[in-house]
Amino acid sequence: MAVRCNSGDAVVVREAGTDAKGRQTARMEYRSEFLHAFLDTERVRTHMPVQLMRGADRFTAERMDFDNVERLLQFDGRVRGVLVPAQATP
């Protein structure tokens, strides 16, 4: 997980890869004015508006709590999202 933080411009990125079970994981990028990244427990939280980009999918919310170990993402407040269908393989 990579973290970049400038005043009012926080970004956390988890690059694409494979999980412990061999499944592909998409690149995830979180953007907000404030992100609290707990690297030892693999959690990211914010009480500010946030944008999440997961592959081609896009989500926005007023608040967020993400637990990478448990694979649990919770958005709060006004939430909007765009899910892009995966390409079918012939």
N, C-alpha and C positions, 0 to 999 in steps of 0.2 A: 504494500500500500504506500503510495507516495502522497505527501502533504505539501502544499504550497500555500503560503498565507501572506497577503499584503493587507494593509488597512482597508477593511470593507470588501475584500475580494479573496475569500477562502476557497480552496479547491482541494478535494481529496479524490485520488484516482486509484482504482484497482484494475490492473491490466487484465486482459483476457488470458485464459489459461484452461487448465483442467483441474477438477476437484479430486479429492481422495478416492472417489469411486470411478474416476476416469471420464466423467462427464465434462463437456465443454462449458466454460463459464464466459459470459460476455464481459466486455470492458464496461466498467461502471465509473461514472464521474459525477461527483456531488459539487454543487456551487452554491454559495451563500455569502452573506456579509459576515457570518460567524459560523464556524463549524468546530465542534469539540471532538477531536479524534483521540480515542483511547486505543493506542497501538497494541498494548499488551493483552487487552481483551477483545480486540478487533471490533470495536463499536464506534459509531459516528452519530453524534446528536447535534441538533440545533433548535433553538427557540425562535429563530428568524425564518423568513421565507427562504425556500430552498428549491433548487432545480436538480433533478436527477436525470442523467442520460445513461441508459443501459442498452448498448448496441444502438439500434435505430429507434428504440422506444424513448419517450420523453415524459417526465412527470414534474409537476410543480405542486407545492404544498406550503402551508403557513408554518409548520413545524415537522420535525422528523426525528426518528430514533431507529437506527439500523444496527442489528447484531449479525455480523458476518458468520460467527461460529454456529449460531442457531438458524441462520438463513431466514431471519425475521425482520421485515421492514414495516414500520408503522408511520403513516402520515397522519397529521392532524390538521384541523381547520379546513379551509377551502382547498380541495384537492382536484387537480385536473391531470389527465393523462392521455397519451396517444400511443397505442400499441400497433406496431407494424408487423403484419403477418410474415412468417418465415417463408423463404422460397421452398417450394416443393421439389424434392429430388426425384428425377425420373427413374 
